[in-house]
Amino acid sequence: MSVRFSVVIPTRERAETLRFALRTCLEQSFDDYEIVVSDNFSSPATRAVVEEAASPRVRYVRTSEPVAMSTSWEFAVSHARGEYVTLIGDDDGLLPHALGELDRVARETGTKAIRWDPAFYTWPNVSLPGQGNYLRVPFGCAMAERDGRAAIREVIAFREFYTALPMLYNSAVHRDVLADLRRLTGRVFPHPIPDVYSGFAIAHAAGRYISTTVPMSVSGQSGASNGVATLFNRGRNAIDAEFHALNARDGLRSEPTVPDLPAFPHVVVADSFAFAKRTLFPDLAADIDRRALSVACVVGSRVAEADWPAALATVREALADLPEEQAWFDAELAATPFRAPPAVQMRPSRLGFDGTYLHLDAAAFGVIDVAAAARLCEQLLNYRDQPVPYSPEDDRHVAAMKIAELAFVCDERERAILWLHLTSSELLQSTHALRQSQSELRQSQSELLQSRSELLAAVNRLQGTCEEREQIIRRVGAQSRDLDQRLREERRWSLKRPFRVAKRLLSLGAARAPK
């Protein structure tokens, strides 16, 4: 039996988040849809969650063994019966107005694909320190038709973020488009990164699509998210190890011209594009800037210091088909020193409304799961019981969104330039510091010489004063000696005089005495 929409939920061992994702799908203000829960060989807890929902809308299917993420998505979408298909992760959610509004837009435009800006939610247990309990709500209301090939060119030039493409994660796509992709490559998802690849593939196969800034879903990041595990915690968890092992077993490999490194978003975008161009649109006048990609990988790879030489070797190996580019790498990038990657920042330091998004502390509103996040979004947007008042492409919200995306891209490139010239910058800083130290030393020497000169002058003045005082002392000494001599002479004369007088008197007396 055909239905208007199929909401597909691939899942593996995430019963606790699946419960809330399923709840958002069952709270729609629209009736003509089904929910396909596709279990990638999980434990019985997954099936128990489906049975707990007790809804005739929900169909449960299960793989016969654990398979790669892309193979799981392929299996899941193959069971969809809807005219339009959308896919959410088992920690994501639909907003209550989503299917009703998507139905209205599809009927009015006749489009084969509708793409939207999702809200964004980090679960309390997201495996990134300090980034949980965050909710970002888009407040745009623009709608426009886009040319798929033009959008691809903008994304691969990194002038727009890859979410501008109609990925099955943030789009409702007509089943005919998916059938065309199967005919072209044998699968809807033949690439190991199914979400990003599907954006390029659907943009090409649909030709034109509707794009809106009105959110229809909530993109969640939880403790078991594949994206967090493989892009930000690569090599440090079981989810990442299983992801790469199952991809290898299913024959899903990265493109040899793209470094297989955790450098988000450049590697996932470049790898998905390279595969899509090779298999779907080789004639498209757009390509990867290999030098810019190499710089982005050297600058943005989230690897440990012990793995840094291997990371540089991986970037160089990806240029093996272009010897002149390898020579450029050897001259410009091969000696780049290791720099510890900064902490992942999903939650902004400043919350509030920035003109395009409302940034909230979800816990402050009692939100602890994606179902509660979806209900809060709906309360803020109020689209459940009334049609969305769309505005043209030049809407101020769209302009703000594009400015924000451009700022992100510019920031990435600016960081790449800064990191690329890190060694020379540090050398210049060291040289400047050395020159400053030399200048300070010269100034100190000058001050020391001046002080020495002043000290010598003071010594000279003191010596002059001492000499003057010595001369005075000598004069006073001579005068003292002369005075002393005179006093001694005067004393001798003064002492002899009485005797002389007495002697004279005696002589006179003797002469007068009678004989």
C-alpha positions as CSV (number, residue, x, y, z in Angstrom):
1,M,0.0,0.0,0.0
2,S,1.5,3.4,-1.1
3,V,1.6,6.3,1.3
4,R,2.5,10.0,0.8
5,F,5.6,9.9,3.0
6,S,8.0,7.3,4.4
7,V,10.0,8.4,7.4
8,V,13.0,6.0,7.5
9,I,15.0,5.5,10.8
10,P,18.1,3.3,10.4
11,T,19.3,2.3,13.9
12,R,21.9,0.2,15.6
13,E,22.1,-0.4,19.4
14,R,20.5,2.9,20.4
15,A,17.2,1.9,21.9
16,E,17.2,4.8,24.4
17,T,17.5,7.5,21.8
18,L,15.3,5.7,19.3
19,R,12.4,5.8,21.7
20,F,12.3,9.6,21.6
21,A,13.1,9.8,17.8
22,L,10.1,7.5,17.2
23,R,7.9,9.7,19.5
24,T,8.5,12.8,17.3
25,C,7.5,10.9,14.2
26,L,4.2,9.8,15.9
27,E,3.3,13.4,16.9
28,Q,2.8,14.6,13.4
29,S,-0.2,16.8,12.4
30,F,-0.5,14.8,9.2
31,D,-1.9,11.3,8.6
32,D,-0.7,9.9,5.3
33,Y,2.7,8.4,6.2
34,E,4.6,5.4,7.5
35,I,7.6,5.0,9.7
36,V,10.2,2.4,8.8
37,V,12.5,1.4,11.7
38,S,15.4,-0.5,10.1
39,D,17.4,-2.4,12.7
40,N,21.0,-3.0,11.9
41,F,21.3,-6.3,13.8
42,S,20.8,-4.8,17.2
43,S,19.9,-6.5,20.5
44,P,16.3,-7.2,21.3
45,A,16.0,-3.8,23.1
46,T,15.5,-2.1,19.7
47,R,12.5,-4.3,18.7
48,A,11.1,-3.8,22.2
49,V,11.0,0.0,21.7
50,V,9.1,-0.5,18.4
51,E,6.6,-2.8,20.0
52,E,6.3,-0.4,22.9
53,A,5.1,2.3,20.5
54,A,2.2,0.1,19.5
55,S,1.4,2.0,16.3
56,P,0.2,0.6,13.0
57,R,2.2,3.3,11.2
58,V,5.5,1.7,12.3
59,R,7.1,-1.1,10.4
60,Y,10.1,-3.0,11.7
61,V,12.7,-4.5,9.5
62,R,16.1,-6.0,10.4
63,T,19.3,-7.0,8.7
64,S,20.6,-10.5,9.0
65,E,24.0,-9.3,10.2
66,P,25.8,-6.1,11.2
67,V,26.4,-4.0,8.0
68,A,28.1,-0.8,7.2
69,M,26.2,2.5,7.7
70,S,25.7,3.0,3.9
71,T,24.5,-0.6,3.5
72,S,22.2,-0.2,6.5
73,W,20.7,3.0,4.9
74,E,20.3,1.1,1.6
75,F,18.5,-1.7,3.2
76,A,16.3,0.8,5.2
77,V,15.3,2.9,2.2
78,S,14.6,-0.2,0.0
79,H,11.6,-0.9,2.3
80,A,10.1,2.6,2.0
81,R,6.7,2.6,0.2
82,G,6.1,6.4,0.3
83,E,5.9,8.7,-2.7
84,Y,8.4,10.9,-0.8
85,V,11.1,9.6,1.4
86,T,13.0,11.2,4.2
87,L,15.5,9.8,6.7
88,I,16.3,10.7,10.3
89,G,18.9,9.2,12.6
90,D,17.9,7.4,15.8
91,D,18.9,10.4,17.9
92,D,17.1,12.9,15.6
93,G,13.5,14.0,15.4
94,L,10.8,15.5,13.2
95,L,9.0,18.7,14.1
96,P,5.2,18.2,14.5
97,H,4.4,20.4,11.5
98,A,6.9,18.8,9.2
99,L,5.0,16.3,7.1
100,G,1.9,18.4,6.7
101,E,3.9,21.4,5.6
102,L,6.1,19.3,3.2
103,D,2.9,17.9,1.7
104,R,1.6,21.4,1.0
105,V,4.9,22.6,-0.5
106,A,5.1,19.5,-2.7
107,R,1.6,19.9,-4.0
108,E,2.0,23.6,-4.7
109,T,5.4,23.3,-6.5
110,G,5.4,19.8,-7.9
111,T,9.1,19.5,-6.9
112,K,10.9,16.2,-6.6
113,A,13.0,17.3,-3.6
114,I,12.5,19.7,-0.7
115,R,15.5,20.6,1.4
116,W,15.4,22.5,4.8
117,D,17.5,23.9,7.6
118,P,17.2,21.5,10.6
119,A,17.2,22.6,14.2
120,F,20.3,21.2,16.1
121,Y,20.3,19.5,19.5
122,T,23.1,18.0,21.6
123,W,21.9,15.4,24.0
124,P,23.2,15.6,27.6
125,N,25.4,12.6,27.1
126,V,27.1,13.8,23.9
127,S,30.7,12.6,24.0
128,L,32.2,16.1,23.7
129,P,33.0,17.8,27.1
130,G,30.9,20.9,27.7
131,Q,28.8,20.6,24.5
132,G,25.7,18.9,25.8
133,N,22.2,20.4,26.4
134,Y,22.4,22.8,23.5
135,L,19.5,23.7,21.1
136,R,19.8,25.9,18.0
137,V,16.5,26.9,16.4
138,P,16.5,28.5,12.9
139,F,14.0,31.4,12.5
140,G,14.2,31.8,8.7
141,C,11.2,31.5,6.5
142,A,12.6,31.8,3.0
143,M,11.9,29.5,0.1
144,A,13.4,29.3,-3.3
145,E,14.0,26.9,-6.1
146,R,17.7,26.0,-6.7
147,D,19.6,24.5,-9.5
148,G,21.3,21.4,-8.3
149,R,24.5,21.7,-10.4
150,A,25.0,25.3,-9.4
151,A,24.5,24.3,-5.7
152,I,27.1,21.5,-6.1
153,R,29.6,24.1,-7.5
154,E,29.1,26.4,-4.6
155,V,29.6,23.6,-2.0
156,I,32.7,22.1,-3.5
157,A,34.2,25.6,-3.7
158,F,33.4,25.9,0.0
159,R,31.4,29.0,-0.6
160,E,28.4,27.2,1.0
161,F,28.2,24.5,3.7
162,Y,27.3,21.0,2.5
163,T,23.9,21.1,4.3
164,A,22.8,23.5,1.5
165,L,22.5,20.3,-0.6
166,P,19.3,18.1,-0.5
167,M,20.8,15.3,1.6
168,L,18.2,12.6,2.5
169,Y,19.0,13.7,6.2
170,N,17.5,17.1,5.7
171,S,15.2,16.6,2.7
172,A,12.1,14.8,1.4
173,V,12.9,13.2,-1.9
174,H,10.5,11.7,-4.5
175,R,11.0,8.0,-4.9
176,D,11.6,8.4,-8.7
177,V,14.8,10.4,-7.9
178,L,16.0,7.5,-5.7
179,A,15.1,5.0,-8.4
180,D,17.2,7.0,-10.9
181,L,20.2,6.8,-8.6
182,R,19.8,3.1,-8.3
183,R,19.8,2.7,-12.1
184,L,23.0,4.9,-12.4
185,T,25.2,3.2,-9.7
186,G,23.3,0.2,-8.5
187,R,22.6,1.8,-5.1
188,V,21.3,5.0,-3.6
189,F,24.2,5.0,-1.2
190,P,27.3,3.5,-2.8
191,H,29.7,5.7,-0.8
192,P,30.9,5.2,2.8
193,I,29.5,8.7,3.9
194,P,25.9,8.3,2.9
195,D,24.5,11.6,4.2
196,V,26.9,14.0,2.5
197,Y,27.1,11.8,-0.7
198,S,23.3,11.8,-1.0
199,G,23.4,15.6,-1.1
200,F,25.5,15.6,-4.2
201,A,23.7,12.7,-5.8
202,I,20.2,14.0,-5.2
203,A,21.1,17.5,-6.3
204,H,22.3,16.0,-9.6
205,A,19.5,13.5,-10.1
206,A,16.7,15.9,-9.2
207,G,18.1,18.7,-11.3
208,R,16.2,21.4,-9.4
209,Y,15.0,21.4,-5.8
210,I,13.1,23.6,-3.3
211,S,15.2,25.0,-0.5
212,T,13.8,26.6,2.6
213,T,15.2,28.0,5.8
214,V,12.1,26.8,7.8
215,P,13.2,23.8,10.0
216,M,11.3,20.5,9.6
217,S,13.5,18.3,11.7
218,V,15.9,18.3,14.7
219,S,19.4,17.0,14.0
220,G,20.6,15.4,17.2
221,Q,24.1,14.5,18.5
222,S,24.2,11.9,21.3
223,G,26.8,9.8,23.1
224,A,26.6,7.2,20.3
225,S,26.6,9.5,17.3
226,N,28.6,8.2,14.3
227,G,29.6,11.7,13.3
228,V,31.1,12.6,16.7
229,A,32.8,9.2,16.9
230,T,34.3,9.2,13.5
231,L,35.1,12.9,12.9
232,F,36.0,14.3,16.3
233,N,37.0,11.2,18.4
234,R,38.5,9.1,15.6
235,G,40.6,6.1,16.7
236,R,39.4,6.4,20.3
237,N,36.1,4.5,20.5
238,A,34.4,1.3,19.5
239,I,31.8,3.1,17.2
240,D,34.6,4.5,15.0
241,A,36.4,1.1,14.9
242,E,33.2,-0.7,13.8
243,F,32.3,2.0,11.3
244,H,35.6,1.6,9.4
245,A,35.7,-2.2,9.8
246,L,32.2,-2.6,8.3
247,N,33.0,-0.2,5.5
248,A,36.1,-2.2,4.6
249,R,34.2,-5.5,4.7
250,D,31.4,-4.1,2.5
251,G,33.9,-2.7,0.0
252,L,33.1,1.0,0.8
253,R,36.4,3.0,0.5
254,S,37.5,6.6,0.4
255,E,38.7,8.1,-2.9
256,P,42.5,7.8,-3.3
257,T,42.8,11.5,-4.2
258,V,41.3,12.6,-0.9
259,P,43.4,12.1,2.4
260,D,41.6,9.7,4.7
261,L,41.9,12.0,7.7
262,P,39.5,13.4,10.3
263,A,39.5,16.9,8.9
264,F,35.9,18.2,9.1
265,P,34.2,19.3,6.9
266,H,36.7,19.3,4.1
267,V,37.5,15.6,3.8
268,V,33.8,14.4,4.0
269,V,32.8,17.0,1.4
270,A,35.7,16.4,-1.0
271,D,35.5,12.6,-0.7
272,S,31.8,12.5,-1.4
273,F,32.1,15.0,-4.3
274,A,35.0,13.1,-5.9
275,F,33.0,9.8,-5.9
276,A,29.8,11.5,-7.1
277,K,31.6,13.3,-9.9
278,R,33.4,10.2,-11.0
279,T,30.2,8.1,-11.1
280,L,27.4,10.5,-11.7
281,F,28.4,13.8,-13.3
282,P,32.0,13.7,-14.8
283,D,31.1,16.5,-17.2
284,L,30.3,19.0,-14.4
285,A,32.6,22.1,-14.7
286,A,33.7,22.0,-11.1
287,D,36.5,20.2,-9.2
288,I,38.4,20.1,-6.0
289,D,41.1,22.6,-5.3
290,R,43.7,20.0,-4.3
291,R,46.1,22.5,-2.8
292,A,43.4,24.1,-0.7
293,L,42.3,20.6,0.4
294,S,45.9,19.6,1.4
295,V,46.2,22.8,3.4
296,A,42.9,22.2,5.1
297,C,44.0,18.6,6.0
298,V,47.3,19.8,7.4
299,V,45.6,22.5,9.4
300,G,42.5,20.8,10.5
301,S,43.3,17.1,11.0
302,R,42.3,16.0,14.5
303,V,45.1,13.6,15.2
304,A,47.5,12.9,18.1
305,E,51.1,14.1,18.0
306,A,52.3,10.5,17.6
307,D,50.2,10.2,14.5
308,W,51.3,13.5,12.9
309,P,54.1,12.1,10.6
310,A,51.6,9.5,9.3
311,A,49.0,12.2,8.7
312,L,51.4,14.3,6.7
313,A,52.4,11.2,4.7
314,T,48.7,10.5,4.0
315,V,48.2,14.0,2.6
316,R,51.3,13.6,0.4
317,E,50.1,10.2,-0.8
318,A,46.8,11.6,-1.9
319,L,48.7,13.8,-4.4
320,A,50.5,10.9,-6.0
321,D,48.6,11.4,-9.3
322,L,50.1,14.9,-9.5
323,P,53.9,14.9,-9.1
324,E,54.1,18.7,-9.4
325,E,51.6,19.0,-6.5
326,Q,53.7,16.5,-4.4
327,A,56.7,18.7,-5.1
328,W,54.7,21.7,-3.9
329,F,53.7,19.8,-0.8
330,D,57.3,18.9,0.0
331,A,58.3,22.5,-0.3
332,E,55.4,24.1,1.5
333,L,53.8,21.6,3.9
334,A,56.0,18.6,4.6
335,A,57.8,20.3,7.5
336,T,54.7,21.7,9.2
337,P,55.0,21.2,12.9
338,F,52.3,19.5,15.0
339,R,49.8,21.7,16.6
340,A,47.3,20.2,19.1
341,P,43.7,20.6,17.6
342,P,41.4,23.0,19.5
343,A,38.5,21.7,21.5
344,V,35.3,21.0,19.4
345,Q,32.9,23.9,19.8
346,M,29.3,22.9,19.0
347,R,27.7,25.1,21.7
348,P,28.5,28.8,21.3
349,S,29.9,30.7,24.3
350,R,27.2,33.3,23.9
351,L,23.5,32.1,23.9
352,G,20.5,34.1,22.6
353,F,19.2,35.2,19.3
354,D,21.7,36.3,16.7
355,G,19.3,37.4,13.9
356,T,19.1,34.0,12.3
357,Y,19.2,31.3,15.0
358,L,18.0,31.2,18.6
359,H,20.7,29.5,20.8
360,L,19.4,28.0,24.0
361,D,20.6,26.1,27.0
362,A,18.2,23.2,26.5
363,A,18.4,22.0,30.1
364,A,17.1,25.4,31.3
365,F,13.8,24.6,29.5
366,G,13.6,21.1,30.9
367,V,14.7,19.5,27.6
368,I,16.6,16.3,28.1
369,D,15.8,14.4,24.9
370,V,15.1,15.1,21.2
371,A,11.3,14.7,21.6
372,A,11.2,17.5,24.2
373,A,13.6,19.5,21.9
374,A,11.1,19.1,19.0
375,R,8.2,20.2,21.2
376,L,10.0,23.3,22.3
377,C,10.9,24.2,18.7
378,E,7.3,23.9,17.8
379,Q,6.2,26.2,20.6
380,L,8.7,28.8,19.5
381,L,7.8,28.5,15.8
382,N,4.1,27.9,16.1
383,Y,3.7,26.2,12.6
384,R,1.8,23.2,13.7
385,D,-1.8,24.4,12.9
386,Q,-1.1,27.1,10.3
387,P,0.8,27.3,7.0
388,V,4.2,28.7,7.0
389,P,4.4,32.3,5.6
390,Y,7.3,31.9,3.2
391,S,9.3,34.8,1.8
392,P,11.4,35.1,-1.3
393,E,15.1,34.1,-1.6
394,D,16.3,37.6,-0.8
395,D,14.7,37.3,2.6
396,R,16.9,38.9,5.3
397,H,17.1,35.6,7.2
398,V,18.6,34.0,4.1
399,A,21.0,36.8,3.7
400,A,22.0,36.4,7.3
401,M,22.4,32.7,6.9
402,K,24.6,33.1,3.8
403,I,26.7,35.7,5.6
404,A,27.1,33.3,8.5
405,E,28.1,30.4,6.2
406,L,30.5,32.7,4.3
407,A,32.0,33.8,7.6
408,F,32.5,30.1,8.6
409,V,34.2,29.4,5.3
410,C,36.4,32.5,5.6
411,D,37.3,31.6,9.1
412,E,38.3,28.1,8.0
413,R,40.5,29.5,5.2
414,E,41.9,32.2,7.4
415,R,42.9,29.5,9.9
416,A,44.4,27.5,7.1
417,I,46.5,30.4,6.0
418,L,47.6,31.2,9.5
419,W,48.5,27.6,10.3
420,L,50.2,27.2,7.0
421,H,52.6,30.0,7.8
422,L,52.8,29.1,11.5
423,T,56.6,28.3,11.4
424,S,57.5,31.5,9.5
425,S,55.2,33.5,11.8
426,E,56.8,32.0,14.9
427,L,60.2,32.8,13.4
428,L,59.2,36.4,12.7
429,Q,57.9,36.7,16.2
430,S,61.1,35.2,17.6
431,T,63.2,37.6,15.4
432,H,61.0,40.5,16.5
433,A,61.4,39.5,20.2
434,L,65.2,39.1,19.7
435,R,65.4,42.5,18.0
436,Q,63.4,44.0,20.8
437,S,65.7,42.4,23.4
438,Q,68.7,43.7,21.5
439,S,67.1,47.2,21.4
440,E,66.4,46.9,25.1
441,L,70.0,45.7,25.7
442,R,71.4,48.6,23.7
443,Q,69.2,51.0,25.7
444,S,70.4,49.4,28.9
445,Q,74.0,49.7,27.7
446,S,73.4,53.4,26.9
447,E,71.8,54.0,30.2
448,L,74.7,52.2,31.9
449,L,77.2,54.3,30.0
450,Q,75.4,57.4,30.9
451,S,75.3,56.3,34.6
452,R,79.0,55.5,34.4
453,S,79.7,58.9,32.9
454,E,77.6,60.6,35.6
455,L,79.4,58.5,38.2
456,L,82.8,59.4,36.8
457,A,81.8,63.1,36.8
458,A,80.7,62.7,40.5
459,V,84.0,61.0,41.3
460,N,85.9,63.8,39.6
461,R,83.9,66.4,41.5
462,L,84.5,64.5,44.7
463,Q,88.2,64.3,44.0
464,G,88.3,68.0,43.3
465,T,86.5,68.7,46.5
466,C,88.8,66.4,48.4
467,E,91.9,68.1,46.8
468,E,90.5,71.5,47.8
469,R,89.9,70.3,51.3
470,E,93.3,68.7,51.5
471,Q,94.9,72.1,50.5
472,I,92.8,73.8,53.1
473,I,93.9,71.2,55.6
474,R,97.5,71.7,54.6
475,R,97.2,75.5,54.9
476,V,95.5,75.2,58.3
477,G,98.2,72.7,59.4
478,A,101.0,75.1,58.3
479,Q,99.3,77.9,60.0
480,S,98.8,75.8,63.1
481,R,102.5,74.8,63.1
482,D,103.6,78.4,62.6
483,L,101.3,79.5,65.4
484,D,102.5,76.8,67.7
485,Q,106.2,77.8,67.0
486,R,105.4,81.4,67.8
487,L,103.6,80.4,71.0
488,R,106.5,78.2,72.1
489,E,108.9,81.1,71.4
490,E,106.7,83.5,73.2
491,R,106.4,81.0,76.1
492,R,110.2,80.7,76.4
493,W,110.6,84.5,76.4
494,S,107.8,85.0,78.9
495,L,109.3,82.4,81.3
496,K,113.0,83.8,81.1
497,R,111.9,87.4,81.6
498,P,111.2,87.2,85.4
499,F,114.5,85.5,86.0
500,R,116.3,88.1,84.1
501,V,114.5,90.8,86.0
502,A,115.3,89.1,89.3
503,K,118.9,88.6,88.3
504,R,119.2,92.3,87.4
505,L,117.7,93.4,90.6
506,L,120.0,91.1,92.5
507,S,123.0,92.5,90.6
508,L,121.9,96.0,91.4
509,G,121.3,95.2,95.0
510,A,124.7,93.7,95.4
511,A,126.4,96.6,93.9
512,R,124.7,99.0,96.3
513,A,125.3,97.0,99.4
514,P,127.9,98.5,101.8
515,K,131.2,97.0,101.8
